[in-house]
């Protein structure tokens, strides 16, 4: 049989026996390769060790802010005629007349007194100066006519006037010392008598003129100077107009969240000549209602501490070692005012821009500002909350229907509004009562119309050199009150004078204005009386909110930025105060939230917004410092070698507060990595906790475990990405384990079958019988070997290990007799019977393992036939008992296997 045929049979038998081994190997390699998995699920805290850590400087983060500009303008937000009180006929008159006081006649009297000063801007000499005092022949008929004469000097000059008889008995009075350019103004005083003529009505308002004539540089001029004002004449028989005066005591917010003041400007404001001190000194408990900003009182409480206070500077905090005397005096005066029965109402906390907050849908801030303002002020003044919180005074008295409706839902009973928002019908020719009822979703609300004209006149005097004198402005103010009474002398209609929040009157001016309210035709009245008495006297239209008023509000983008910081601050409430139900009651969170409410103050409208941004940035830095001070530190990856494992992490508290944090663990593949979802941990200040998270892996792979920091309400404590730990697991799942067991079983079965075939007793006994027969016939020549891949004995195959010579192509070997086989197994030399048979008789067989000696044809060289295959053809023609390459008798090789 040819060699190629033998090789083919050997290869086929070997492959048929190896396929179970190869299949099991492939399955095992596939299972040990990790497969990437999804995110890890939650984990369980099994406990931890708490120890002190060195506190590092915490980052304050990047504060957010809004720099949106305001479209607000300075001055009155509503379009109206400017209030001017003329002091001369023409600005180019040679002599300027300034009135410092106009004394109207008391009831039953006719004496009028006018005081003032004269000054000049011309270089020519002034000679033959004479002064006269003239009054209109008829009283004015309306407030509209009063306004026209005030703004139009030509109209005032065209009126018919009559001169009054002066104290000298003449109609004119000489001025011996004329004014000189550059010199001090020359004072004057004119006193005249109105006469005994009866008044046409109980009260009347008359135009009054001061006239100056003479020569300029020797040339007569008429007039050289003039001043126009008004005079109220009353019989004292009419009913007086009740006037409720509301005087705000407010300033831009000065409180920071860290207990420092933003600056020390309040020390000047409450000093002996400061703005706030002048206003409080001018207020009389029975004539004025104070509208107080609670944050102002809180700041002054800090300044009156005996140990001093501090305020912020760019280079660091500045310390005031002692209490501020002005703050002590101001708070004492405010307490005395309240103790004397004076009415005090609370402005919104921080004087928040209520209309802007309502339009931006920040209703929670509106509610907090209104309610907190009432509570804080009531506590500082030992008053009931209802006594200070029943009246709301929006900035400038401007609010639309929605804002009024929100205020009514917050239990506000009365709201002060600008009278231009509630105009009377055109048929009304008089000034109606300030009280008006507005319908809201929560029921009717009493609105008080604040007379804008009275407020503009009262605040128009600024002691300017080129402006009207105090007497001229005060006369105009009295004329407005007198005209209101003259419109309906027998029907008193209550009015409201609501002064602006930033009013800064000259020294002594506030006292004069407030004192002018009490007269023969008007009287100061408490604000509370106007809410129940003096019912509306004229119908009103719908509430009007002009576009320019809305344009002055704080921008919505700015309020959104402040609210964003507020939400982050409120999220710290359950972290710093876990036992409280409301975050705003936490003593550590309250200062931050309060400062953010003051960041919505009306004081930041327009150009002042930059200060509001700075205030919110300070709070943002404080909030970020706490949030960033709570850190989770973990390794990038953790290896699990079993189904259950622990993932170690470290929770650090680098803040100045004790915190309670919820660690939340999330996974997108709960079937592969399972654990509880959350765990709460309390940690003192400056400490850290070593925590182990118990996880269960249901399969092999890599799973990201995400750890988030939450408060007890489930809110995120950081907008940064969660801490991520890669969990690598080599644990097989149920299916993988089953496949592995099956593959191993197949492999073991194949091995057992093969061993069983080798060790079968029947195969060994069958192999011994042919060997004995062959030994007996050894001298007769060897039979032809089988063409099978393995040596056979009586048809039974002798298996060998894969890759051995028996499997490759071994030379034909016949089994030796039993005695020879026994010696072979002990390693003794044996005769190669098959070789001796091939060589023929007379040739001594070589011993096993010895050189058989030279062959008979040693030294004879035979060239190989190139037509033969060196691996096959040569094996066919060569002596089967010799090596093809060396022409030597091969030594016997020991077979592998049993």
WOHU-V315112 format. One record per helix or strand of 2 or more residues. SS is the DSSP state (A for helix, B for strand). FROM is the first residue (numbers start at 0). TO is the last residue. If there is no record, write none. Layout:
[[SS FROM TO] [SS FROM TO]]
This chain:
[[A 2 31] [B 43 51] [B 94 102] [B 110 119] [B 125 135] [A 142 150] [A 152 156] [B 160 162] [B 164 165] [B 171 173] [B 185 192] [B 202 215] [B 218 233] [B 240 248] [A 265 268] [A 274 281] [B 287 291] [A 293 302] [B 308 310] [B 317 319] [A 324 338] [B 343 345] [A 348 350] [A 353 358] [A 362 380] [A 384 388] [B 390 392] [A 394 396] [A 400 408] [B 413 417] [A 418 420] [B 434 437] [B 444 449] [A 451 457] [A 469 486] [B 494 497] [A 508 515] [B 521 523] [A 526 529] [A 546 550] [A 555 570] [A 572 575] [A 582 584] [A 586 597] [A 601 603] [A 605 628] [B 629 633] [B 636 639] [B 643 652] [B 658 665] [B 672 673] [B 677 682] [B 686 696] [B 700 709] [B 722 728] [A 733 757] [A 760 775] [A 777 779] [B 791 792] [B 795 796] [A 804 807] [A 817 824] [A 832 838] [A 872 876]]
